[in-house]
Amino acid sequence: MKLGDRSDPYLAFTFQVEIEGVVVGGFSEVTGLQAEIEIQDYREGGCNDYIHRLAGPARYPSNLVLKRGMTDIDGLWRWQEEVLHGNVQRKNGSVVMFDGSGEEKLRWNFTNAYPVRWVGPELRANSAAVAIESLELVHEGLSKPR
């Protein structure tokens, strides 16, 4: 970046979710984009000044939670229902973020995901709120292509 160039942060509301390369609907919220490196302590014999802190394996402590307004499109429900019946179909997908002009800027790919929890909408007769469903996906990793 040249001196004087401006790089504004991206807005958090311009995103979509793809599963197996297909956009699966408009989502109001995605949470769980998280990765950690486990730390393993190693005590070296005769060294009492410090403990070595070694990088361990990566872990993904949070499942991906996808929230959206309910529609007639029920592909995610059918996927979750298959898992309920013991037919676990692992799928790859992406959370894609766009800039203000609609150009793709960031992508997080998740691998070998499958649904582990579905939560239906809270229904209230005295409310005009959108009916929101959520689907929680467990996965085996996140990557962010360059």
C-alpha atoms as one frame of an Amber mdcrd trajectory, in Angstrom:
protein
   0.000   0.000   0.000   1.302   3.420  -0.948   1.568   6.221   1.567  -1.711
   8.092   1.649  -3.792   5.182   0.324  -6.911   4.543   2.335  -8.038   1.093
   3.392 -11.422   1.165   5.093 -12.627  -1.889   7.021 -15.328  -4.007   5.391
 -18.877  -3.805   6.632 -20.128  -6.903   8.453 -23.537  -7.083   6.764 -22.419
  -7.862   3.208 -21.835 -11.614   3.131 -23.242 -14.886   1.864 -22.882 -18.582
   2.662 -22.055 -21.192   0.047 -22.225 -24.955   0.555 -20.702 -27.159  -2.123
 -20.312 -24.030  -4.285 -24.009 -23.077  -4.161 -25.369 -20.003  -2.346 -27.800
 -21.496   0.186 -29.754 -18.403   1.090 -29.482 -14.994   2.647 -28.340 -15.128
   6.244 -28.786 -12.459   8.879 -25.905 -13.693  11.032 -22.917 -16.043  10.938
 -20.905 -16.709  14.084 -18.159 -19.153  14.994 -15.413 -18.119  12.589 -12.726
 -18.992  15.084  -9.422 -20.900  15.105  -6.871 -21.470  17.850  -3.505 -23.120
  18.245  -3.256 -25.289  21.334  -0.233 -24.566  23.512   1.663 -27.492  24.995
   3.902 -26.860  28.003   7.213 -28.741  28.053   9.432 -28.798  31.136  13.075
 -29.244  30.255  15.052 -31.178  32.851  17.493 -28.953  34.736  15.903 -25.742
  33.394  13.968 -24.067  36.187  13.905 -20.542  34.713  10.977 -21.114  32.345
   8.724 -23.664  30.705   8.876 -24.157  26.946   5.539 -23.303  25.331   5.237
 -25.241  22.095   2.646 -24.838  19.373   0.287 -27.785  19.274  -2.477 -28.712
  16.856  -5.072 -26.300  15.526  -8.557 -26.472  16.969 -11.849 -24.866  16.146
 -13.592 -24.312  19.477 -16.812 -22.881  18.079 -19.224 -24.438  15.653 -20.441
 -22.271  12.790 -23.908 -20.921  13.529 -25.929 -19.745  10.535 -29.063 -17.667
  11.195 -31.597 -16.662   8.604 -35.201 -15.789   8.039 -37.335 -18.836   7.357
 -38.379 -19.390   3.736 -39.793 -22.191   1.604 -36.236 -23.232   0.682 -35.605
 -26.233   2.918 -32.294 -27.675   1.703 -30.568 -26.982   5.024 -33.432 -28.579
   6.963 -33.277 -31.685   4.729 -29.491 -31.927   5.282 -29.995 -31.724   9.042
 -32.810 -34.266   8.864 -30.538 -36.743   7.016 -28.023 -36.449   9.865 -30.829
 -37.066  12.389 -31.518 -40.345  10.589 -27.851 -41.400  10.717 -26.911 -40.405
   7.174 -24.080 -37.947   7.916 -23.164 -36.112   4.731 -20.079 -33.957   5.209
 -19.907 -30.920   2.965 -17.471 -28.124   2.270 -18.536 -24.507   2.183 -17.571
 -20.886   2.446 -18.530 -17.675   4.170 -17.913 -14.909   1.642 -17.633 -11.207
   2.517 -18.165  -8.407  -0.007 -17.249  -4.739  -0.140 -19.766  -1.933  -0.642
 -19.782  -2.387  -4.434 -20.542  -6.122  -4.206 -17.027  -7.323  -5.043 -15.788
 -10.381  -3.141 -13.077  -9.375  -0.667 -12.698 -12.192   1.869 -13.566 -15.878
   1.948 -13.351 -18.389   4.768 -13.620 -21.991   3.615 -14.809 -24.666   6.029
 -14.282 -28.372   5.414 -16.162 -31.578   6.173 -19.061 -29.832   7.897 -22.374
 -31.304   8.930 -25.308 -30.015  10.976 -25.390 -30.795  14.695 -28.178 -28.481
  15.833 -31.189 -26.754  14.361 -33.191 -24.148  16.264 -36.569 -23.021  14.989
 -38.077 -19.565  15.290 -39.561 -18.059  18.411 -43.225 -17.573  17.538 -45.226
 -14.782  19.176 -48.685 -13.709  18.114 -48.095 -10.104  19.209 -44.889  -9.615
  17.181 -44.211  -8.682  13.576 -40.589  -9.888  13.700 -39.123 -12.127  11.000
 -39.149 -15.836  11.905 -35.464 -16.771  12.316 -34.050 -20.303  12.183 -30.475
 -21.255  12.988 -28.325 -24.166  11.907 -25.148 -25.107  13.741 -22.383 -26.834
  11.785 -19.422 -28.723  13.169 -16.410 -28.716  10.835 -12.836 -29.924  10.560
 -11.106 -26.707   9.642 -11.116 -23.142   8.372  -8.906 -21.669   5.710  -8.685
 -18.240   4.123  -7.300 -18.274   0.569  -4.881 -15.482  -0.320
